[in-house]
Amino acid sequence: MNALTVLLALLAACANAAASVLMRRAAMEPGQGHAATEPKDDPDGPDDPDGPDSADEPSGPSRRDRRLSWLAGAGLLAGSAVAQAAALAVGSLSVVQPLLASELLFMLAIGGAVFHRRPGRTTWLSFLALAAGLALFLGAAAPSAGRATADASRWFPVAVGVGCAVLVLAVVARLVRAAPRAAVLGLASAVLFAATAALLKEVTGRIPEGPAALAAHWTTYATAVTGLAAFGLLQCAFRAGTLVASQPALTLGDALTSTALGWALFGEHIALGARVLPETAGVALIAAGTVGLARCPEVSGEWDARPAPTPRPVAGRDGRRREAPAATESTRATPERA
């Protein structure tokens, strides 16, 4: 396994995670996620210690900050695509795509820092499970490098197989609802994302032939079309159900499909025999870690909907203001009584 390939793939995953965090921050409205209330007429005047104090309410990012966050996120997305292409140019599809699952790990670290959320014990255990699963699977599988480009005769049967798989999954998705539908659509998008990565590897393998050859080759345009289709299916998966339902199918589907495409197109091989047991254990750990991380607020998106509570001054019996203890999950979930 090439160290440069691993470094570039991890860089792509980190850039994509940072872009997701910044894009989510850019989508926040001022005051979103905070216990902001509409101003009401205060019969006791603004100096009433028991009245609302809008100055104490935290606010979301300003319009300028959100614009800068969006621009930075867009730049990081472009950088992520370049890093992935570079990783595929020097390494195998069977290594690069599974390593992109580490995006959830980077999202946890970066999002926790940006939104000031301290991960809980379950989140850390999920973090360790996903990291250990990736290391175990890639260490046991030991994917070979394979060829830089695929034989032209192999693309047609692979394209037919990928198209039939996506069509079948799309039909199944229409027959189910909620979480199962999100999982099926997530798997369909994973198949297309893996196919996009395979096409991108073919494009990078043909770079030495020059710009004219790239412009004339069909894989250059097929990469863009397949990538857009994969992105569209992923958005459908997100609308159909929660991240917990779609993310495991997306993560595992992309890794396993990429391994199969690497073997079918580029002659990449993974170790089998006795190594199947640790490989299976690695896949199981990846699945468990993905489910756990998809549930945590830092990855699921609840960090900007429910920020960490901050102490607020309240009036005591003597009229002086004191810091109130931060609300717990149980107290936030209980409605106030009149």
SEZAGU-649977 format. One record per residue (C-alpha): residue number from 1; z, y negated, x; residue in one letter. Coordinates in Angstrom, 3 decimals, padded with zeros to 6 digits. Each point is the difference from the previous one (the first is absolute). Layout:
N
MIMI   pos          Z          Y          X   code
MIMI   NUM          Z          Y          X      A
...
//
This chain:
338
MIMI   pos          Z          Y          X   code
MIMI     1    000.000    000.000    000.000      M
MIMI     2   -001.187   -003.275    001.547      N
MIMI     3    002.818   -002.531    000.514      A
MIMI     4   -002.432   -002.887   -000.580      L
MIMI     5   -001.026    001.513   -003.347      T
MIMI     6    003.634    000.229   -001.094      V
MIMI     7    000.710   -003.568    001.121      L
MIMI     8   -003.025   -001.435   -001.830      L
MIMI     9    000.728    001.982   -003.177      A
MIMI    10    003.636   -001.170   -000.018      L
MIMI    11   -001.173   -003.569    000.624      L
MIMI    12   -002.336    000.276   -003.010      A
MIMI    13    002.838    001.362   -002.159      A
MIMI    14    002.361   -002.777    001.144      C
MIMI    15   -002.574   -002.728   -000.674      A
MIMI    16   -000.744    001.411   -003.454      N
MIMI    17    003.706    000.166   -000.845      A
MIMI    18    000.574   -003.589    001.146      A
MIMI    19   -003.029   -001.102   -002.038      A
MIMI    20    001.414    001.681   -003.116      S
MIMI    21    003.345   -001.744    000.453      V
MIMI    22   -001.594   -003.401    000.563      L
MIMI    23   -002.398    000.431   -002.940      M
MIMI    24    002.912    000.905   -002.232      R
MIMI    25    001.925   -003.049    001.202      R
MIMI    26   -003.063   -002.161   -000.669      A
MIMI    27   -000.109    001.318   -003.588      A
MIMI    28    003.579   -001.108   -000.695      M
MIMI    29    000.503   -003.016   -002.209      E
MIMI    30    002.679   -002.579    000.799      P
MIMI    31    003.297    001.373   -001.304      G
MIMI    32   -001.450    003.465   -000.681      Q
MIMI    33    002.518    002.780    000.201      G
MIMI    34    003.015   -002.286   -000.087      H
MIMI    35    002.414   -000.579   -002.775      A
MIMI    36   -001.649   -003.269   -000.822      A
MIMI    37    000.541   -001.296   -003.506      T
MIMI    38   -001.722   -002.656   -001.996      E
MIMI    39    001.807   -003.360    000.078      P
MIMI    40    002.018   -000.587   -003.100      K
MIMI    41    001.765   -003.008   -001.421      D
MIMI    42    003.509   -000.113    001.446      D
MIMI    43    002.420   -001.679   -002.426      P
MIMI    44    002.619   -000.324    002.719      D
MIMI    45   -002.307   -001.848    002.385      G
MIMI    46   -001.195    000.950    003.448      P
MIMI    47    003.468   -000.107    001.517      D
MIMI    48    001.424    002.784   -002.145      D
MIMI    49    001.141    002.727    002.436      P
MIMI    50   -000.704    002.694   -002.581      D
MIMI    51   -003.510   -001.231   -000.775      G
MIMI    52   -003.201    001.260    001.580      P
MIMI    53   -000.703   -001.124    003.519      D
MIMI    54   -003.723    000.170    000.612      S
MIMI    55    000.445   -001.149    003.575      A
MIMI    56    001.722    003.261    000.823      D
MIMI    57   -002.903    002.090   -001.252      E
MIMI    58   -002.171    001.301    002.836      P
MIMI    59   -003.692   -000.588   -000.324      S
MIMI    60   -003.026    002.005    001.052      G
MIMI    61   -002.463   -001.012    002.721      P
MIMI    62   -001.742   -003.342   -000.317      S
MIMI    63   -003.696   -000.258   -000.784      R
MIMI    64   -000.756   -000.784    003.637      R
MIMI    65    001.996    003.010    001.212      D
MIMI    66   -001.772    002.260   -002.492      R
MIMI    67   -003.404   -001.255    001.151      R
MIMI    68    000.893    000.610    003.645      L
MIMI    69    001.339    003.461   -000.892      S
MIMI    70   -003.253    000.877   -001.755      W
MIMI    71   -002.143   -001.183    002.905      L
MIMI    72    002.138    001.901    002.492      A
MIMI    73   -000.165    003.103   -002.186      G
MIMI    74   -003.786   -000.228   -000.248      A
MIMI    75   -000.254   -000.340    003.775      G
MIMI    76    002.231    003.020    000.521      L
MIMI    77   -002.095    002.071   -002.430      L
MIMI    78   -003.085   -000.784    002.062      A
MIMI    79    001.897    000.863    003.170      G
MIMI    80    001.132    003.281   -001.547      S
MIMI    81   -003.610    000.972   -000.759      A
MIMI    82   -001.038   -000.790    003.577      V
MIMI    83    002.904    002.019    001.439      A
MIMI    84   -000.820    002.976   -002.248      Q
MIMI    85   -003.654   -000.118    001.032      A
MIMI    86    001.009   -000.142    003.660      A
MIMI    87    002.365    002.958   -000.475      A
MIMI    88   -002.755    002.041   -001.646      L
MIMI    89   -002.381   -000.924    002.810      A
MIMI    90    002.258    001.500    002.685      V
MIMI    91    001.820    002.700   -001.978      G
MIMI    92   -000.326    002.606   -002.697      S
MIMI    93    000.069   -000.484   -003.746      L
MIMI    94    002.723    002.660   -000.242      S
MIMI    95    002.361   -002.164    002.081      V
MIMI    96   -000.783   -003.523   -001.184      V
MIMI    97    000.241    000.453   -003.771      Q
MIMI    98    003.342    001.880   -000.072      P
MIMI    99    001.484   -002.660    002.295      L
MIMI   100   -000.967   -002.697   -002.507      L
MIMI   101    002.714    001.433   -002.264      A
MIMI   102    002.453   -001.737    002.342      S
MIMI   103   -000.955   -003.194   -001.859      E
MIMI   104    002.927    000.727   -002.336      L
MIMI   105    002.379    000.027    002.961      L
MIMI   106   -001.246   -003.341    001.287      F
MIMI   107    000.050   -001.444   -003.519      M
MIMI   108    003.649    000.964   -000.310      L
MIMI   109    000.939   -001.713    003.267      A
MIMI   110   -002.120   -003.139   -000.474      I
MIMI   111    000.726   -000.413   -003.703      G
MIMI   112    003.723    000.461    000.506      G
MIMI   113   -000.023   -002.799    002.583      A
MIMI   114   -002.167   -002.383   -002.046      V
MIMI   115    001.854    000.466   -003.294      F
MIMI   116    003.455    000.554    001.525      H
MIMI   117    000.524    003.426   -001.526      R
MIMI   118    002.204    002.462    001.859      R
MIMI   119   -001.299    003.573   -000.440      P
MIMI   120    002.405    002.496   -001.519      G
MIMI   121    000.863    003.461    001.276      R
MIMI   122   -002.592    001.748   -002.175      T
MIMI   123   -002.678   -002.350    001.273      T
MIMI   124    000.892    000.710    003.618      W
MIMI   125   -000.028    003.752   -000.642      L
MIMI   126   -003.463   -000.323   -001.546      S
MIMI   127   -001.064   -002.074    003.011      F
MIMI   128    001.137    002.728    002.382      L
MIMI   129   -001.596    002.756   -002.112      A
MIMI   130   -003.418   -001.671    000.036      L
MIMI   131    000.167   -000.787    003.726      A
MIMI   132    001.150    003.527    000.860      A
MIMI   133   -002.648    001.533   -002.286      G
MIMI   134   -002.812   -001.943    001.686      L
MIMI   135    001.242    000.947    003.460      A
MIMI   136    000.437    003.666   -000.949      L
MIMI   137   -003.392    000.332   -001.712      F
MIMI   138   -002.013   -001.742    002.724      L
MIMI   139    001.938    001.725    002.786      G
MIMI   140   -000.532    003.460   -001.485      A
MIMI   141   -003.598   -000.564   -001.148      A
MIMI   142   -001.107   -001.571    003.313      A
MIMI   143   -003.386   -001.167   -001.409      P
MIMI   144   -002.917    000.158    002.427      S
MIMI   145   -002.214   -003.015    000.685      A
MIMI   146   -003.284    001.369   -001.391      G
MIMI   147   -003.319   -001.838    000.180      R
MIMI   148   -000.586   -003.747   -000.245      A
MIMI   149   -002.651    000.426   -002.725      T
MIMI   150   -000.781    002.717   -002.516      A
MIMI   151   -003.146    002.091   -000.340      D
MIMI   152   -002.287   -001.561   -002.610      A
MIMI   153   -000.290    003.329   -001.838      S
MIMI   154    003.748    000.077   -000.688      R
MIMI   155    000.218   -003.240   -001.945      W
MIMI   156   -001.768    001.158   -003.168      F
MIMI   157    002.210    003.030   -000.829      P
MIMI   158    003.116   -002.006    000.895      V
MIMI   159   -001.123   -002.888   -002.223      A
MIMI   160   -000.627    002.422   -002.877      V
MIMI   161    003.443    001.560    000.460      G
MIMI   162    001.772   -003.373    000.128      V
MIMI   163   -001.929   -001.292   -003.010      G
MIMI   164    000.788    003.103   -002.076      C
MIMI   165    003.682   -000.153    000.938      A
MIMI   166    000.283   -003.667   -001.009      V
MIMI   167   -001.925    000.629   -003.240      L
MIMI   168    002.260    002.905   -000.977      V
MIMI   169    003.122   -002.043    000.773      L
MIMI   170   -001.332   -002.930   -002.038      A
MIMI   171   -000.584    002.304   -002.988      V
MIMI   172    003.492    001.477    000.333      V
MIMI   173    001.457   -003.522    000.185      A
MIMI   174   -001.483   -000.785   -003.416      R
MIMI   175    001.810    002.987   -001.504      L
MIMI   176    003.490   -000.971    001.163      V
MIMI   177    002.165   -003.085   -000.197      R
MIMI   178    002.710   -001.887    001.885      A
MIMI   179    001.285    001.590    003.243      A
MIMI   180   -002.414    002.983    000.059      P
MIMI   181   -002.944   -002.336   -000.444      R
MIMI   182    001.228   -002.245    002.821      A
MIMI   183    000.379    003.043    002.267      A
MIMI   184   -003.495    001.318   -000.791      V
MIMI   185   -001.600   -003.416    000.520      L
MIMI   186    001.990   -000.419    003.205      G
MIMI   187   -001.393    003.310    001.247      L
MIMI   188   -003.545   -001.016   -000.973      A
MIMI   189    000.337   -003.267    001.911      S
MIMI   190    001.431    001.931    002.980      A
MIMI   191   -003.110    002.191    000.121      V
MIMI   192   -002.208   -003.086    000.016      L
MIMI   193    002.141   -001.757    002.616      F
MIMI   194   -000.324    003.062    002.243      A
MIMI   195   -003.769    000.000   -000.572      A
MIMI   196   -000.087   -003.719    000.858      T
MIMI   197    001.844    000.703    003.249      A
MIMI   198   -002.479    002.780    000.832      A
MIMI   199   -002.919   -002.369   -000.600      L
MIMI   200    001.706   -002.684    002.066      L
MIMI   201    000.405    002.474    002.871      K
MIMI   202   -003.731    000.742   -000.212      E
MIMI   203   -000.755   -003.728    000.127      V
MIMI   204    002.221   -000.568    003.039      T
MIMI   205   -001.593    002.997    001.706      G
MIMI   206   -003.413   -001.655   -000.364      R
MIMI   207    001.048   -003.381    001.408      I
MIMI   208   -001.468    000.834    003.456      P
MIMI   209   -003.431    000.293   -001.668      E
MIMI   210    000.042   -003.737   -000.650      G
MIMI   211    000.183   -002.362   -003.034      P
MIMI   212   -003.524    000.788   -001.161      A
MIMI   213    000.749    003.719   -000.262      A
MIMI   214    003.217   -000.705   -001.886      L
MIMI   215   -001.790   -002.286   -002.460      A
MIMI   216   -002.650    002.664   -000.635      A
MIMI   217    002.407    002.940   -000.450      H
MIMI   218    001.151    000.922   -003.503      W
MIMI   219    003.639    000.675    000.979      T
MIMI   220    000.592   -003.709    000.610      T
MIMI   221   -000.606   -000.782   -003.676      Y
MIMI   222    001.554    003.200   -001.292      A
MIMI   223    003.250   -000.965    001.739      T
MIMI   224    000.206   -003.264   -001.950      A
MIMI   225   -000.900    001.604   -003.352      V
MIMI   226    002.429    002.906    000.410      T
MIMI   227    002.776   -002.316    001.138      G
MIMI   228   -000.413   -002.239   -003.041      L
MIMI   229   -000.012    003.028   -002.317      A
MIMI   230    003.188    001.314    001.641      A
MIMI   231    001.686   -003.385   -000.377      F
MIMI   232   -001.000   -000.176   -003.676      G
MIMI   233    001.402    003.473   -000.709      L
MIMI   234    003.221   -000.942    001.772      L
MIMI   235    000.439   -003.037   -002.256      Q
MIMI   236   -000.503    002.263   -003.025      C
MIMI   237    002.684    002.327    001.367      A
MIMI   238    002.436   -002.903    000.384      F
MIMI   239   -000.664   -001.108   -003.583      R
MIMI   240    000.398    003.537   -001.367      A
MIMI   241    003.491    000.620    001.373      G
MIMI   242    002.613   -000.802    002.589      T
MIMI   243   -000.361    000.082    003.763      L
MIMI   244    002.249    003.072    000.030      V
MIMI   245   -002.674    001.884   -001.949      A
MIMI   246   -003.085   -001.127    001.936      S
MIMI   247    001.221   -000.473    003.587      Q
MIMI   248    000.770    003.647    000.905      P
MIMI   249   -003.424    001.154   -001.251      A
MIMI   250   -001.639   -002.890    001.850      L
MIMI   251    001.832    000.618    003.293      T
MIMI   252   -000.322    003.782    000.104      L
MIMI   253   -003.473    000.048   -001.546      G
MIMI   254   -001.362   -002.389    002.616      D
MIMI   255    001.558    001.929    002.908      A
MIMI   256   -001.098    003.462   -001.158      L
MIMI   257   -003.483   -001.064   -001.111      T
MIMI   258   -000.538   -001.799    003.307      S
MIMI   259    000.980    003.158    001.872      T
MIMI   260   -002.544    001.998   -002.032      A
MIMI   261   -002.738   -002.609    000.490      L
MIMI   262    000.720   -000.180    003.706      G
MIMI   263   -000.586    003.757    000.229      W
MIMI   264   -003.088    000.027   -002.250      A
MIMI   265   -001.758   -003.022    001.502      L
MIMI   266    001.175   -000.575    003.554      F
MIMI   267    001.084    003.456    001.118      G
MIMI   268    003.687   -000.912    000.241      E
MIMI   269    002.422    002.915   -000.071      H
MIMI   270    003.728    000.386   -000.602      I
MIMI   271    002.155    002.822    001.283      A
MIMI   272    000.651    002.781   -002.511      L
MIMI   273    001.738    003.360    000.278      G
MIMI   274    003.720   -000.283    000.671      A
MIMI   275   -000.246   -003.803   -000.088      R
MIMI   276   -000.720    000.008   -003.725      V
MIMI   277    003.745    000.204   -000.709      L
MIMI   278    000.986   -003.198    001.844      P
MIMI   279   -003.135   -001.698   -001.352      E
MIMI   280    001.049    000.889   -003.556      T
MIMI   281    003.536   -001.203    000.700      A
MIMI   282   -001.435   -003.274    001.304      G
MIMI   283   -002.094   -000.476   -003.145      V
MIMI   284    003.085    000.682   -002.157      A
MIMI   285    002.023   -002.594    001.934      L
MIMI   286   -002.822   -002.532   -000.364      I
MIMI   287   -000.042    000.624   -003.761      A
MIMI   288    003.788   -000.328   -000.311      A
MIMI   289    000.085   -003.148    002.115      G
MIMI   290   -002.893   -001.564   -001.888      T
MIMI   291    001.676    000.579   -003.366      V
MIMI   292    003.270   -001.431    001.290      G
MIMI   293   -001.605   -003.087    001.503      L
MIMI   294   -002.147   -000.594   -003.074      A
MIMI   295    003.227   -000.197   -002.022      R
MIMI   296    001.744   -002.515    002.249      C
MIMI   297   -000.169   -003.718   -000.926      P
MIMI   298   -001.490   -001.003    003.356      E
MIMI   299   -003.153    002.053   -000.561      V
MIMI   300   -000.254    000.113   -003.793      S
MIMI   301   -000.050   -003.790   -000.267      G
MIMI   302    003.388   -000.586   -001.622      E
MIMI   303    001.171   -001.956    003.048      W
MIMI   304   -001.659   -003.176   -001.284      D
MIMI   305    000.951    000.724   -003.629      A
MIMI   306    003.670    000.665    000.759      R
MIMI   307    001.055   -001.813    003.190      P
MIMI   308    003.288    000.680    001.727      A
MIMI   309    002.819   -001.705   -001.921      P
MIMI   310    001.619   -003.063    001.539      T
MIMI   311    003.511   -001.345   -000.704      P
MIMI   312    000.135   -002.940   -002.400      R
MIMI   313    002.762   -002.548   -000.434      P
MIMI   314    001.998    000.367   -003.218      V
MIMI   315    002.780   -002.073   -001.455      A
MIMI   316    003.544    001.313    000.312      G
MIMI   317    002.987   -000.651   -002.267      R
MIMI   318    000.956   -003.054    002.054      D
MIMI   319   -003.475   -001.503   -000.381      G
MIMI   320   -000.978    000.628    003.617      R
MIMI   321   -003.161    001.882    000.890      R
MIMI   322    000.187    003.332    001.788      R
MIMI   323   -002.564    002.548    001.199      E
MIMI   324   -000.555    002.707   -002.577      A
MIMI   325   -000.538    003.573    001.267      P
MIMI   326   -003.588    001.209   -000.027      A
MIMI   327   -000.953    001.981   -003.084      A
MIMI   328   -000.457    003.713    000.356      T
MIMI   329   -002.801    002.048   -001.495      E
MIMI   330    002.262    001.146   -002.823      S
MIMI   331    001.116   -003.504   -000.886      T
MIMI   332   -003.560   -001.343    000.123      R
MIMI   333   -001.122    002.730   -002.349      A
MIMI   334    002.701   -000.847   -002.579      T
MIMI   335   -000.923   -002.869   -002.344      P
MIMI   336    002.464   -002.838   -000.418      E
MIMI   337    002.003   -000.042   -003.185      R
MIMI   338    000.201   -003.145   -002.030      A
//
